[in-house]
Amino acid sequence: MSENKRRFKVEIDGEQFTIIGKSTPEHMDAVMGVANHELATIKKMMPSLSEKKAALLLAINAVSDQLEKQEELDRLKQSMDK
């Protein structure tokens, strides 16, 4: 493992995981807080959804949000270059 990577023990929906990354503990705490909140929201809105499908929806929502933010950033960069 690279020297600049860390191991984080996290809990997602009551299950323990170890995540390896370059983030700070504060960043990872924020990520886990958002992930657990969003997962709980999905499960509340669709209680009959399986754990796997709820996790997939969470991942799809996260990727969608990331793409929207990247598009917004690209537009801002283009407007600054004009």
PDB file of N, CA, C and O in Angstrom:
ATOM      1  N   MET A   1       0.852  -1.183   0.000  1.00  0.00           N
ATOM      2  CA  MET A   1       0.000   0.000   0.000  1.00  0.00           C
ATOM      3  C   MET A   1       0.890   1.236   0.000  1.00  0.00           C
ATOM      4  O   MET A   1       1.873   1.298   0.738  1.00  0.00           O
ATOM      5  N   SER A   2       0.550   2.204  -0.816  1.00  0.00           N
ATOM      6  CA  SER A   2       1.296   3.438  -0.931  1.00  0.00           C
ATOM      7  C   SER A   2       1.294   4.183   0.403  1.00  0.00           C
ATOM      8  O   SER A   2       0.349   4.089   1.186  1.00  0.00           O
ATOM      9  N   GLU A   3       2.360   4.914   0.636  1.00  0.00           N
ATOM     10  CA  GLU A   3       2.489   5.641   1.897  1.00  0.00           C
ATOM     11  C   GLU A   3       1.418   6.706   2.097  1.00  0.00           C
ATOM     12  O   GLU A   3       1.047   6.999   3.234  1.00  0.00           O
ATOM     13  N   ASN A   4       0.919   7.286   1.018  1.00  0.00           N
ATOM     14  CA  ASN A   4      -0.054   8.374   1.174  1.00  0.00           C
ATOM     15  C   ASN A   4      -1.492   7.877   1.247  1.00  0.00           C
ATOM     16  O   ASN A   4      -2.424   8.681   1.293  1.00  0.00           O
ATOM     17  N   LYS A   5      -1.680   6.569   1.258  1.00  0.00           N
ATOM     18  CA  LYS A   5      -3.032   6.019   1.394  1.00  0.00           C
ATOM     19  C   LYS A   5      -3.265   5.590   2.843  1.00  0.00           C
ATOM     20  O   LYS A   5      -2.335   5.224   3.561  1.00  0.00           O
ATOM     21  N   ARG A   6      -4.524   5.648   3.244  1.00  0.00           N
ATOM     22  CA  ARG A   6      -4.907   5.289   4.616  1.00  0.00           C
ATOM     23  C   ARG A   6      -6.022   4.261   4.572  1.00  0.00           C
ATOM     24  O   ARG A   6      -6.726   4.115   3.572  1.00  0.00           O
ATOM     25  N   ARG A   7      -6.158   3.564   5.668  1.00  0.00           N
ATOM     26  CA  ARG A   7      -7.273   2.624   5.839  1.00  0.00           C
ATOM     27  C   ARG A   7      -8.297   3.282   6.753  1.00  0.00           C
ATOM     28  O   ARG A   7      -7.964   3.830   7.804  1.00  0.00           O
ATOM     29  N   PHE A   8      -9.546   3.210   6.324  1.00  0.00           N
ATOM     30  CA  PHE A   8     -10.643   3.755   7.116  1.00  0.00           C
ATOM     31  C   PHE A   8     -11.622   2.637   7.415  1.00  0.00           C
ATOM     32  O   PHE A   8     -12.083   1.950   6.504  1.00  0.00           O
ATOM     33  N   LYS A   9     -11.938   2.453   8.672  1.00  0.00           N
ATOM     34  CA  LYS A   9     -12.987   1.504   9.055  1.00  0.00           C
ATOM     35  C   LYS A   9     -14.267   2.308   9.137  1.00  0.00           C
ATOM     36  O   LYS A   9     -14.373   3.255   9.916  1.00  0.00           O
ATOM     37  N   VAL A  10     -15.241   1.921   8.321  1.00  0.00           N
ATOM     38  CA  VAL A  10     -16.491   2.671   8.245  1.00  0.00           C
ATOM     39  C   VAL A  10     -17.669   1.721   8.425  1.00  0.00           C
ATOM     40  O   VAL A  10     -17.555   0.505   8.275  1.00  0.00           O
ATOM     41  N   GLU A  11     -18.796   2.326   8.751  1.00  0.00           N
ATOM     42  CA  GLU A  11     -20.042   1.567   8.863  1.00  0.00           C
ATOM     43  C   GLU A  11     -21.031   2.145   7.866  1.00  0.00           C
ATOM     44  O   GLU A  11     -21.343   3.336   7.895  1.00  0.00           O
ATOM     45  N   ILE A  12     -21.521   1.280   6.981  1.00  0.00           N
ATOM     46  CA  ILE A  12     -22.517   1.677   5.991  1.00  0.00           C
ATOM     47  C   ILE A  12     -23.741   0.811   6.207  1.00  0.00           C
ATOM     48  O   ILE A  12     -23.694  -0.410   6.052  1.00  0.00           O
ATOM     49  N   ASP A  13     -24.833   1.458   6.566  1.00  0.00           N
ATOM     50  CA  ASP A  13     -26.096   0.753   6.799  1.00  0.00           C
ATOM     51  C   ASP A  13     -25.928  -0.384   7.801  1.00  0.00           C
ATOM     52  O   ASP A  13     -26.503  -1.461   7.640  1.00  0.00           O
ATOM     53  N   GLY A  14     -25.130  -0.129   8.840  1.00  0.00           N
ATOM     54  CA  GLY A  14     -24.947  -1.102   9.904  1.00  0.00           C
ATOM     55  C   GLY A  14     -23.906  -2.181   9.634  1.00  0.00           C
ATOM     56  O   GLY A  14     -23.684  -3.043  10.483  1.00  0.00           O
ATOM     57  N   GLU A  15     -23.272  -2.151   8.480  1.00  0.00           N
ATOM     58  CA  GLU A  15     -22.265  -3.159   8.131  1.00  0.00           C
ATOM     59  C   GLU A  15     -20.881  -2.508   8.093  1.00  0.00           C
ATOM     60  O   GLU A  15     -20.724  -1.395   7.591  1.00  0.00           O
ATOM     61  N   GLN A  16     -19.880  -3.215   8.628  1.00  0.00           N
ATOM     62  CA  GLN A  16     -18.517  -2.699   8.700  1.00  0.00           C
ATOM     63  C   GLN A  16     -17.754  -2.933   7.396  1.00  0.00           C
ATOM     64  O   GLN A  16     -17.854  -4.001   6.791  1.00  0.00           O
ATOM     65  N   PHE A  17     -16.991  -1.923   6.969  1.00  0.00           N
ATOM     66  CA  PHE A  17     -16.147  -2.008   5.786  1.00  0.00           C
ATOM     67  C   PHE A  17     -14.813  -1.336   6.075  1.00  0.00           C
ATOM     68  O   PHE A  17     -14.718  -0.457   6.932  1.00  0.00           O
ATOM     69  N   THR A  18     -13.788  -1.762   5.350  1.00  0.00           N
ATOM     70  CA  THR A  18     -12.512  -1.061   5.359  1.00  0.00           C
ATOM     71  C   THR A  18     -12.323  -0.462   3.981  1.00  0.00           C
ATOM     72  O   THR A  18     -12.393  -1.158   2.968  1.00  0.00           O
ATOM     73  N   ILE A  19     -12.082   0.843   3.957  1.00  0.00           N
ATOM     74  CA  ILE A  19     -11.897   1.566   2.710  1.00  0.00           C
ATOM     75  C   ILE A  19     -10.480   2.120   2.708  1.00  0.00           C
ATOM     76  O   ILE A  19     -10.015   2.661   3.711  1.00  0.00           O
ATOM     77  N   ILE A  20      -9.802   1.981   1.582  1.00  0.00           N
ATOM     78  CA  ILE A  20      -8.442   2.490   1.439  1.00  0.00           C
ATOM     79  C   ILE A  20      -8.487   3.682   0.496  1.00  0.00           C
ATOM     80  O   ILE A  20      -9.048   3.603  -0.597  1.00  0.00           O
ATOM     81  N   GLY A  21      -7.888   4.790   0.931  1.00  0.00           N
ATOM     82  CA  GLY A  21      -7.892   5.979   0.093  1.00  0.00           C
ATOM     83  C   GLY A  21      -6.956   7.043   0.613  1.00  0.00           C
ATOM     84  O   GLY A  21      -6.303   6.869   1.642  1.00  0.00           O
ATOM     85  N   LYS A  22      -6.897   8.144  -0.107  1.00  0.00           N
ATOM     86  CA  LYS A  22      -6.010   9.257   0.231  1.00  0.00           C
ATOM     87  C   LYS A  22      -6.703  10.346   1.041  1.00  0.00           C
ATOM     88  O   LYS A  22      -6.081  11.354   1.375  1.00  0.00           O
ATOM     89  N   SER A  23      -7.951  10.162   1.355  1.00  0.00           N
ATOM     90  CA  SER A  23      -8.746  11.184   2.038  1.00  0.00           C
ATOM     91  C   SER A  23      -8.296  11.395   3.472  1.00  0.00           C
ATOM     92  O   SER A  23      -7.566  10.593   4.053  1.00  0.00           O
ATOM     93  N   THR A  24      -8.763  12.508   4.017  1.00  0.00           N
ATOM     94  CA  THR A  24      -8.563  12.767   5.442  1.00  0.00           C
ATOM     95  C   THR A  24      -9.677  12.066   6.214  1.00  0.00           C
ATOM     96  O   THR A  24     -10.720  11.751   5.641  1.00  0.00           O
ATOM     97  N   PRO A  25      -9.473  11.820   7.492  1.00  0.00           N
ATOM     98  CA  PRO A  25     -10.555  11.234   8.293  1.00  0.00           C
ATOM     99  C   PRO A  25     -11.817  12.097   8.284  1.00  0.00           C
ATOM    100  O   PRO A  25     -12.928  11.566   8.271  1.00  0.00           O
ATOM    101  N   GLU A  26     -11.658  13.411   8.291  1.00  0.00           N
ATOM    102  CA  GLU A  26     -12.810  14.311   8.276  1.00  0.00           C
ATOM    103  C   GLU A  26     -13.593  14.177   6.969  1.00  0.00           C
ATOM    104  O   GLU A  26     -14.824  14.167   6.972  1.00  0.00           O
ATOM    105  N   HIS A  27     -12.877  14.075   5.867  1.00  0.00           N
ATOM    106  CA  HIS A  27     -13.538  13.903   4.569  1.00  0.00           C
ATOM    107  C   HIS A  27     -14.290  12.582   4.532  1.00  0.00           C
ATOM    108  O   HIS A  27     -15.436  12.528   4.086  1.00  0.00           O
ATOM    109  N   MET A  28     -13.652  11.522   4.998  1.00  0.00           N
ATOM    110  CA  MET A  28     -14.293  10.211   4.966  1.00  0.00           C
ATOM    111  C   MET A  28     -15.509  10.180   5.888  1.00  0.00           C
ATOM    112  O   MET A  28     -16.513   9.549   5.558  1.00  0.00           O
ATOM    113  N   ASP A  29     -15.436  10.847   7.029  1.00  0.00           N
ATOM    114  CA  ASP A  29     -16.605  10.941   7.915  1.00  0.00           C
ATOM    115  C   ASP A  29     -17.761  11.644   7.206  1.00  0.00           C
ATOM    116  O   ASP A  29     -18.914  11.228   7.321  1.00  0.00           O
ATOM    117  N   ALA A  30     -17.442  12.715   6.471  1.00  0.00           N
ATOM    118  CA  ALA A  30     -18.475  13.442   5.735  1.00  0.00           C
ATOM    119  C   ALA A  30     -19.071  12.568   4.641  1.00  0.00           C
ATOM    120  O   ALA A  30     -20.287  12.558   4.449  1.00  0.00           O
ATOM    121  N   VAL A  31     -18.226  11.834   3.922  1.00  0.00           N
ATOM    122  CA  VAL A  31     -18.693  10.928   2.864  1.00  0.00           C
ATOM    123  C   VAL A  31     -19.621   9.871   3.453  1.00  0.00           C
ATOM    124  O   VAL A  31     -20.694   9.613   2.907  1.00  0.00           O
ATOM    125  N   MET A  32     -19.220   9.264   4.551  1.00  0.00           N
ATOM    126  CA  MET A  32     -20.039   8.212   5.161  1.00  0.00           C
ATOM    127  C   MET A  32     -21.343   8.783   5.698  1.00  0.00           C
ATOM    128  O   MET A  32     -22.382   8.126   5.631  1.00  0.00           O
ATOM    129  N   GLY A  33     -21.298   9.996   6.228  1.00  0.00           N
ATOM    130  CA  GLY A  33     -22.527  10.625   6.702  1.00  0.00           C
ATOM    131  C   GLY A  33     -23.532  10.826   5.581  1.00  0.00           C
ATOM    132  O   GLY A  33     -24.715  10.521   5.731  1.00  0.00           O
ATOM    133  N   VAL A  34     -23.049  11.344   4.447  1.00  0.00           N
ATOM    134  CA  VAL A  34     -23.928  11.560   3.295  1.00  0.00           C
ATOM    135  C   VAL A  34     -24.419  10.229   2.747  1.00  0.00           C
ATOM    136  O   VAL A  34     -25.605  10.078   2.457  1.00  0.00           O
ATOM    137  N   ALA A  35     -23.513   9.259   2.601  1.00  0.00           N
ATOM    138  CA  ALA A  35     -23.893   7.956   2.047  1.00  0.00           C
ATOM    139  C   ALA A  35     -24.953   7.280   2.911  1.00  0.00           C
ATOM    140  O   ALA A  35     -25.941   6.764   2.387  1.00  0.00           O
ATOM    141  N   ASN A  36     -24.760   7.278   4.213  1.00  0.00           N
ATOM    142  CA  ASN A  36     -25.745   6.646   5.101  1.00  0.00           C
ATOM    143  C   ASN A  36     -27.074   7.389   5.088  1.00  0.00           C
ATOM    144  O   ASN A  36     -28.134   6.765   5.130  1.00  0.00           O
ATOM    145  N   HIS A  37     -27.025   8.716   5.029  1.00  0.00           N
ATOM    146  CA  HIS A  37     -28.260   9.498   4.976  1.00  0.00           C
ATOM    147  C   HIS A  37     -29.022   9.209   3.682  1.00  0.00           C
ATOM    148  O   HIS A  37     -30.230   8.971   3.703  1.00  0.00           O
ATOM    149  N   GLU A  38     -28.310   9.233   2.564  1.00  0.00           N
ATOM    150  CA  GLU A  38     -28.953   8.986   1.270  1.00  0.00           C
ATOM    151  C   GLU A  38     -29.508   7.566   1.181  1.00  0.00           C
ATOM    152  O   GLU A  38     -30.597   7.354   0.648  1.00  0.00           O
ATOM    153  N   LEU A  39     -28.764   6.606   1.698  1.00  0.00           N
ATOM    154  CA  LEU A  39     -29.237   5.216   1.686  1.00  0.00           C
ATOM    155  C   LEU A  39     -30.492   5.071   2.542  1.00  0.00           C
ATOM    156  O   LEU A  39     -31.439   4.390   2.148  1.00  0.00           O
ATOM    157  N   ALA A  40     -30.503   5.700   3.696  1.00  0.00           N
ATOM    158  CA  ALA A  40     -31.686   5.659   4.560  1.00  0.00           C
ATOM    159  C   ALA A  40     -32.882   6.304   3.870  1.00  0.00           C
ATOM    160  O   ALA A  40     -34.006   5.821   4.001  1.00  0.00           O
ATOM    161  N   THR A  41     -32.648   7.393   3.135  1.00  0.00           N
ATOM    162  CA  THR A  41     -33.726   8.067   2.402  1.00  0.00           C
ATOM    163  C   THR A  41     -34.301   7.157   1.327  1.00  0.00           C
ATOM    164  O   THR A  41     -35.519   7.050   1.184  1.00  0.00           O
ATOM    165  N   ILE A  42     -33.431   6.506   0.577  1.00  0.00           N
ATOM    166  CA  ILE A  42     -33.876   5.572  -0.469  1.00  0.00           C
ATOM    167  C   ILE A  42     -34.698   4.448   0.142  1.00  0.00           C
ATOM    168  O   ILE A  42     -35.759   4.098  -0.374  1.00  0.00           O
ATOM    169  N   LYS A  43     -34.208   3.883   1.240  1.00  0.00           N
ATOM    170  CA  LYS A  43     -34.909   2.760   1.877  1.00  0.00           C
ATOM    171  C   LYS A  43     -36.247   3.194   2.472  1.00  0.00           C
ATOM    172  O   LYS A  43     -37.199   2.414   2.498  1.00  0.00           O
ATOM    173  N   LYS A  44     -36.318   4.436   2.947  1.00  0.00           N
ATOM    174  CA  LYS A  44     -37.574   4.945   3.497  1.00  0.00           C
ATOM    175  C   LYS A  44     -38.603   5.156   2.385  1.00  0.00           C
ATOM    176  O   LYS A  44     -39.789   4.873   2.556  1.00  0.00           O
ATOM    177  N   MET A  45     -38.125   5.662   1.238  1.00  0.00           N
ATOM    178  CA  MET A  45     -39.027   5.920   0.118  1.00  0.00           C
ATOM    179  C   MET A  45     -39.504   4.622  -0.540  1.00  0.00           C
ATOM    180  O   MET A  45     -40.612   4.560  -1.071  1.00  0.00           O
ATOM    181  N   MET A  46     -38.663   3.593  -0.502  1.00  0.00           N
ATOM    182  CA  MET A  46     -38.982   2.318  -1.150  1.00  0.00           C
ATOM    183  C   MET A  46     -38.623   1.166  -0.203  1.00  0.00           C
ATOM    184  O   MET A  46     -37.634   0.469  -0.428  1.00  0.00           O
ATOM    185  N   PRO A  47     -39.410   0.967   0.842  1.00  0.00           N
ATOM    186  CA  PRO A  47     -39.062  -0.018   1.869  1.00  0.00           C
ATOM    187  C   PRO A  47     -38.980  -1.461   1.373  1.00  0.00           C
ATOM    188  O   PRO A  47     -38.323  -2.287   2.007  1.00  0.00           O
ATOM    189  N   SER A  48     -39.621  -1.776   0.270  1.00  0.00           N
ATOM    190  CA  SER A  48     -39.583  -3.158  -0.215  1.00  0.00           C
ATOM    191  C   SER A  48     -38.349  -3.443  -1.075  1.00  0.00           C
ATOM    192  O   SER A  48     -38.141  -4.573  -1.515  1.00  0.00           O
ATOM    193  N   LEU A  49     -37.546  -2.429  -1.307  1.00  0.00           N
ATOM    194  CA  LEU A  49     -36.350  -2.577  -2.133  1.00  0.00           C
ATOM    195  C   LEU A  49     -35.311  -3.428  -1.416  1.00  0.00           C
ATOM    196  O   LEU A  49     -35.105  -3.276  -0.212  1.00  0.00           O
ATOM    197  N   SER A  50     -34.656  -4.319  -2.147  1.00  0.00           N
ATOM    198  CA  SER A  50     -33.593  -5.141  -1.550  1.00  0.00           C
ATOM    199  C   SER A  50     -32.398  -4.256  -1.203  1.00  0.00           C
ATOM    200  O   SER A  50     -32.256  -3.154  -1.731  1.00  0.00           O
ATOM    201  N   GLU A  51     -31.544  -4.750  -0.313  1.00  0.00           N
ATOM    202  CA  GLU A  51     -30.339  -4.013   0.073  1.00  0.00           C
ATOM    203  C   GLU A  51     -29.472  -3.735  -1.154  1.00  0.00           C
ATOM    204  O   GLU A  51     -28.932  -2.640  -1.310  1.00  0.00           O
ATOM    205  N   LYS A  52     -29.349  -4.734  -2.013  1.00  0.00           N
ATOM    206  CA  LYS A  52     -28.520  -4.596  -3.210  1.00  0.00           C
ATOM    207  C   LYS A  52     -29.070  -3.512  -4.131  1.00  0.00           C
ATOM    208  O   LYS A  52     -28.310  -2.680  -4.627  1.00  0.00           O
ATOM    209  N   LYS A  53     -30.357  -3.512  -4.360  1.00  0.00           N
ATOM    210  CA  LYS A  53     -30.954  -2.519  -5.251  1.00  0.00           C
ATOM    211  C   LYS A  53     -30.875  -1.118  -4.639  1.00  0.00           C
ATOM    212  O   LYS A  53     -30.669  -0.141  -5.358  1.00  0.00           O
ATOM    213  N   ALA A  54     -31.034  -1.016  -3.342  1.00  0.00           N
ATOM    214  CA  ALA A  54     -30.909   0.289  -2.682  1.00  0.00           C
ATOM    215  C   ALA A  54     -29.477   0.813  -2.842  1.00  0.00           C
ATOM    216  O   ALA A  54     -29.269   1.997  -3.109  1.00  0.00           O
ATOM    217  N   ALA A  55     -28.496  -0.075  -2.676  1.00  0.00           N
ATOM    218  CA  ALA A  55     -27.093   0.327  -2.842  1.00  0.00           C
ATOM    219  C   ALA A  55     -26.805   0.728  -4.283  1.00  0.00           C
ATOM    220  O   ALA A  55     -26.059   1.676  -4.526  1.00  0.00           O
ATOM    221  N   LEU A  56     -27.392   0.012  -5.241  1.00  0.00           N
ATOM    222  CA  LEU A  56     -27.202   0.366  -6.648  1.00  0.00           C
ATOM    223  C   LEU A  56     -27.810   1.727  -6.959  1.00  0.00           C
ATOM    224  O   LEU A  56     -27.206   2.520  -7.680  1.00  0.00           O
ATOM    225  N   LEU A  57     -28.987   2.007  -6.430  1.00  0.00           N
ATOM    226  CA  LEU A  57     -29.607   3.321  -6.632  1.00  0.00           C
ATOM    227  C   LEU A  57     -28.750   4.425  -6.013  1.00  0.00           C
ATOM    228  O   LEU A  57     -28.603   5.501  -6.591  1.00  0.00           O
ATOM    229  N   LEU A  58     -28.195   4.157  -4.852  1.00  0.00           N
ATOM    230  CA  LEU A  58     -27.303   5.123  -4.214  1.00  0.00           C
ATOM    231  C   LEU A  58     -26.104   5.404  -5.117  1.00  0.00           C
ATOM    232  O   LEU A  58     -25.728   6.561  -5.305  1.00  0.00           O
ATOM    233  N   ALA A  59     -25.507   4.360  -5.675  1.00  0.00           N
ATOM    234  CA  ALA A  59     -24.348   4.526  -6.554  1.00  0.00           C
ATOM    235  C   ALA A  59     -24.730   5.293  -7.823  1.00  0.00           C
ATOM    236  O   ALA A  59     -23.996   6.184  -8.252  1.00  0.00           O
ATOM    237  N   ILE A  60     -25.856   4.957  -8.417  1.00  0.00           N
ATOM    238  CA  ILE A  60     -26.302   5.640  -9.629  1.00  0.00           C
ATOM    239  C   ILE A  60     -26.570   7.117  -9.338  1.00  0.00           C
ATOM    240  O   ILE A  60     -26.201   7.983 -10.132  1.00  0.00           O
ATOM    241  N   ASN A  61     -27.206   7.405  -8.213  1.00  0.00           N
ATOM    242  CA  ASN A  61     -27.461   8.801  -7.833  1.00  0.00           C
ATOM    243  C   ASN A  61     -26.147   9.559  -7.632  1.00  0.00           C
ATOM    244  O   ASN A  61     -26.028  10.719  -8.027  1.00  0.00           O
ATOM    245  N   ALA A  62     -25.168   8.904  -7.019  1.00  0.00           N
ATOM    246  CA  ALA A  62     -23.876   9.553  -6.773  1.00  0.00           C
ATOM    247  C   ALA A  62     -23.155   9.855  -8.082  1.00  0.00           C
ATOM    248  O   ALA A  62     -22.594  10.939  -8.247  1.00  0.00           O
ATOM    249  N   VAL A  63     -23.167   8.909  -9.008  1.00  0.00           N
ATOM    250  CA  VAL A  63     -22.522   9.132 -10.304  1.00  0.00           C
ATOM    251  C   VAL A  63     -23.251  10.232 -11.075  1.00  0.00           C
ATOM    252  O   VAL A  63     -22.613  11.076 -11.704  1.00  0.00           O
ATOM    253  N   SER A  64     -24.560  10.224 -11.029  1.00  0.00           N
ATOM    254  CA  SER A  64     -25.352  11.261 -11.692  1.00  0.00           C
ATOM    255  C   SER A  64     -25.003  12.637 -11.137  1.00  0.00           C
ATOM    256  O   SER A  64     -24.790  13.580 -11.900  1.00  0.00           O
ATOM    257  N   ASP A  65     -24.944  12.755  -9.811  1.00  0.00           N
ATOM    258  CA  ASP A  65     -24.577  14.023  -9.182  1.00  0.00           C
ATOM    259  C   ASP A  65     -23.175  14.455  -9.594  1.00  0.00           C
ATOM    260  O   ASP A  65     -22.938  15.634  -9.857  1.00  0.00           O
ATOM    261  N   GLN A  66     -22.251  13.507  -9.651  1.00  0.00           N
ATOM    262  CA  GLN A  66     -20.879  13.806 -10.039  1.00  0.00           C
ATOM    263  C   GLN A  66     -20.825  14.335 -11.468  1.00  0.00           C
ATOM    264  O   GLN A  66     -20.138  15.321 -11.737  1.00  0.00           O
ATOM    265  N   LEU A  67     -21.536  13.696 -12.379  1.00  0.00           N
ATOM    266  CA  LEU A  67     -21.554  14.147 -13.773  1.00  0.00           C
ATOM    267  C   LEU A  67     -22.172  15.534 -13.907  1.00  0.00           C
ATOM    268  O   LEU A  67     -21.679  16.360 -14.675  1.00  0.00           O
ATOM    269  N   GLU A  68     -23.246  15.794 -13.168  1.00  0.00           N
ATOM    270  CA  GLU A  68     -23.871  17.119 -13.202  1.00  0.00           C
ATOM    271  C   GLU A  68     -22.909  18.194 -12.700  1.00  0.00           C
ATOM    272  O   GLU A  68     -22.824  19.276 -13.280  1.00  0.00           O
ATOM    273  N   LYS A  69     -22.189  17.892 -11.627  1.00  0.00           N
ATOM    274  CA  LYS A  69     -21.224  18.858 -11.084  1.00  0.00           C
ATOM    275  C   LYS A  69     -20.066  19.078 -12.051  1.00  0.00           C
ATOM    276  O   LYS A  69     -19.586  20.204 -12.185  1.00  0.00           O
ATOM    277  N   GLN A  70     -19.609  18.025 -12.728  1.00  0.00           N
ATOM    278  CA  GLN A  70     -18.532  18.159 -13.695  1.00  0.00           C
ATOM    279  C   GLN A  70     -18.984  19.010 -14.880  1.00  0.00           C
ATOM    280  O   GLN A  70     -18.227  19.849 -15.367  1.00  0.00           O
ATOM    281  N   GLU A  71     -20.215  18.796 -15.345  1.00  0.00           N
ATOM    282  CA  GLU A  71     -20.752  19.610 -16.441  1.00  0.00           C
ATOM    283  C   GLU A  71     -20.841  21.076 -16.026  1.00  0.00           C
ATOM    284  O   GLU A  71     -20.514  21.968 -16.809  1.00  0.00           O
ATOM    285  N   GLU A  72     -21.279  21.320 -14.807  1.00  0.00           N
ATOM    286  CA  GLU A  72     -21.370  22.684 -14.302  1.00  0.00           C
ATOM    287  C   GLU A  72     -19.985  23.323 -14.222  1.00  0.00           C
ATOM    288  O   GLU A  72     -19.813  24.484 -14.592  1.00  0.00           O
ATOM    289  N   LEU A  73     -19.010  22.577 -13.744  1.00  0.00           N
ATOM    290  CA  LEU A  73     -17.643  23.068 -13.661  1.00  0.00           C
ATOM    291  C   LEU A  73     -17.087  23.370 -15.053  1.00  0.00           C
ATOM    292  O   LEU A  73     -16.433  24.394 -15.252  1.00  0.00           O
ATOM    293  N   ASP A  74     -17.344  22.489 -16.007  1.00  0.00           N
ATOM    294  CA  ASP A  74     -16.896  22.702 -17.387  1.00  0.00           C
ATOM    295  C   ASP A  74     -17.511  23.972 -17.975  1.00  0.00           C
ATOM    296  O   ASP A  74     -16.830  24.745 -18.649  1.00  0.00           O
ATOM    297  N   ARG A  75     -18.827  24.185 -17.712  1.00  0.00           N
ATOM    298  CA  ARG A  75     -19.485  25.398 -18.207  1.00  0.00           C
ATOM    299  C   ARG A  75     -18.866  26.656 -17.589  1.00  0.00           C
ATOM    300  O   ARG A  75     -18.643  27.649 -18.282  1.00  0.00           O
ATOM    301  N   LEU A  76     -18.592  26.607 -16.292  1.00  0.00           N
ATOM    302  CA  LEU A  76     -17.981  27.750 -15.627  1.00  0.00           C
ATOM    303  C   LEU A  76     -16.585  28.034 -16.179  1.00  0.00           C
ATOM    304  O   LEU A  76     -16.215  29.191 -16.378  1.00  0.00           O
ATOM    305  N   LYS A  77     -15.822  26.986 -16.423  1.00  0.00           N
ATOM    306  CA  LYS A  77     -14.480  27.173 -16.989  1.00  0.00           C
ATOM    307  C   LYS A  77     -14.568  27.781 -18.383  1.00  0.00           C
ATOM    308  O   LYS A  77     -13.783  28.662 -18.733  1.00  0.00           O
ATOM    309  N   GLN A  78     -15.525  27.308 -19.177  1.00  0.00           N
ATOM    310  CA  GLN A  78     -15.688  27.862 -20.529  1.00  0.00           C
ATOM    311  C   GLN A  78     -16.087  29.330 -20.482  1.00  0.00           C
ATOM    312  O   GLN A  78     -15.595  30.130 -21.278  1.00  0.00           O
ATOM    313  N   SER A  79     -16.969  29.691 -19.562  1.00  0.00           N
ATOM    314  CA  SER A  79     -17.405  31.081 -19.469  1.00  0.00           C
ATOM    315  C   SER A  79     -16.267  31.985 -19.001  1.00  0.00           C
ATOM    316  O   SER A  79     -16.229  33.160 -19.367  1.00  0.00           O
ATOM    317  N   MET A  80     -15.353  31.466 -18.208  1.00  0.00           N
ATOM    318  CA  MET A  80     -14.216  32.256 -17.747  1.00  0.00           C
ATOM    319  C   MET A  80     -13.173  32.428 -18.857  1.00  0.00           C
ATOM    320  O   MET A  80     -12.439  33.416 -18.877  1.00  0.00           O
ATOM    321  N   ASP A  81     -13.114  31.471 -19.771  1.00  0.00           N
ATOM    322  CA  ASP A  81     -12.142  31.532 -20.865  1.00  0.00           C
ATOM    323  C   ASP A  81     -12.554  32.497 -21.969  1.00  0.00           C
ATOM    324  O   ASP A  81     -11.741  32.846 -22.825  1.00  0.00           O
ATOM    325  N   LYS A  82     -13.808  32.928 -21.955  1.00  0.00           N
ATOM    326  CA  LYS A  82     -14.315  33.822 -23.031  1.00  0.00           C
ATOM    327  C   LYS A  82     -13.892  35.239 -22.812  1.00  0.00           C
ATOM    328  O   LYS A  82     -14.227  36.114 -23.611  1.00  0.00           O
TER     329      LYS A  82
END
